[in-house]
Amino acid sequence: MPSTAPIKPWDVHRLPLATGTNILVTGGNAGIGYFVAEQLAGAGATVVLGSRDTAKAETAAVSIRSRVPGAQVRWVRLDLADLFSLKASAEALHLDRLDAVVLNAGVMLDHPPRRETHDSHELMFATNHLGHFALTRQLAPLLAAAPAARIVTTGSFAAKSERLDLDDLQSTRDYQPKRTYARSKLAQMLFGLELDRRLRAAGSTALSVVTHPGGALDSLTPSRPPVHVRTTGDRLRGLPAGLLVQGKEAAAWPAVRAVLDPAVAGGQLWAPRVFGLRGLPRPAPLWDHLTDTAVAARLWDASCELTGVDPSVGL
Ligand SMILES: NC(=O)c1ccc[n+]([C@@H]2O[C@H](COP(=O)([O-])OP(=O)(O)OC[C@H]3O[C@@H](n4cnc5c(N)ncnc54)[C@H](OP(=O)(O)O)[C@@H]3O)[C@@H](O)[C@H]2O)c1
């Protein structure tokens, strides 16, 4: 019989218990990913920080343990720009089950020149999209072993006004860093939605959810020394921006909710409430171009080819 108990509103400061679950947060050593990890650890989850810098990862883990009594947190070496290394990163998790992965790590270059990874892929597209695409495939057996795993992909508001160039995914022509970044985030969002369609078609119990954090500035972010230090000067300078955007602690809320809230459904977009830029997390309507299933399917095929990943979802 359906419960008649009223549904409690989501409280970002009183999260449901996640004890006994294993969650990987890519880029969990800094920025929004750090706060996603801290909040999930606070809910009792065992959190693994995926980080390319082991010293930063250890510092972040120590910080979380100092703030969350009894936190279960550790790290694994993860470099999304090195496709070949991802299998070893997945193995190094030493888990028999992964309940969620937050695909959060990201790189944004402000200036030319165009840069490439060792695999000869454009750096932002490779790190933000191809790395996470290939990592998800490596994690598939662990995700499939969880009763209802969640794959949470971090997009960006910047992708709202951008379109993919399927004939030049690697920005070899007319390279503009901001556009290439926004396209890489759009590719991630299209991937997250296409993944959910494929999971449904395969009869999987796993869900793929897309989030974006709004606008998040370090100057609005509470200190977590030595991971992040905000001076009084930073704080004062950041005050006017606080009318429009938020700190990274609040920017973590959509991803945390996408992992923990039983009401979240696959194929949804979760984002901050106020103009999509700041505030409490809520489901947002999908932007028109995110619903283009033909583009998403072509991107999936191209991503398989570029990464050497088998086209099946594997979970
Ligand atoms: N901040 C915003 O306003 C905003 C807006 C929209 C979307 N986003 C998205 O939100 C996510 C987090 O942003 P943020 O502001 O927290 O960024 P951030 O402070 O620069 O942190 C980025 C994280 O990604 C990691 N990373 C970068 N390249 C990597 C690689 N090759 N392998 C593994 N990890 C790598 C970084 O590791 P290192 O510490 O080693 O560099 C760091 O942990 C990103 O996906 C970003 O695109 C942010």
The ligand as an ORCA input file, in Angstrom:
! r2SCAN-3c Opt
* xyz 0 1
  N      32.868     26.557    -10.930
  C      31.849     26.788    -11.732
  O      31.263     27.882    -11.762
  C      31.334     25.707    -12.638
  C      30.241     26.012    -13.467
  C      29.735     25.006    -14.285
  C      30.287     23.742    -14.268
  N      31.368     23.487    -13.463
  C      31.914     22.135    -13.499
  O      31.995     21.635    -12.169
  C      33.111     20.749    -12.045
  C      33.986     21.189    -10.899
  O      34.387     22.538    -11.126
  P      35.250     23.342    -10.050
  O      34.870     24.766    -10.186
  O      35.183     22.678     -8.745
  O      36.723     23.171    -10.668
  P      38.128     23.126     -9.939
  O      38.080     23.798     -8.612
  O      39.098     23.618    -10.955
  O      38.360     21.565     -9.678
  C      38.463     20.730    -10.784
  C      38.819     19.342    -10.303
  O      39.001     18.518    -11.467
  C      40.268     17.875    -11.357
  N      40.879     17.520    -12.637
  C      41.251     18.340    -13.646
  N      41.836     17.636    -14.623
  C      41.835     16.334    -14.227
  C      42.319     15.123    -14.787
  N      42.967     15.085    -15.962
  N      42.134     13.966    -14.109
  C      41.510     13.968    -12.908
  N      41.059     15.088    -12.310
  C      41.226     16.255    -12.962
  C      41.118     18.868    -10.591
  O      42.280     18.243    -10.108
  P      43.618     19.110     -9.761
  O      43.371     19.669     -8.388
  O      44.699     18.097     -9.829
  O      43.730     20.186    -10.812
  C      40.133     19.283     -9.513
  O      40.043     18.298     -8.520
  C      33.808     20.760    -13.401
  O      33.352     19.682    -14.158
  C      33.336     22.058    -14.025
  O      33.342     21.987    -15.438
  C      31.903     24.429    -12.650
*
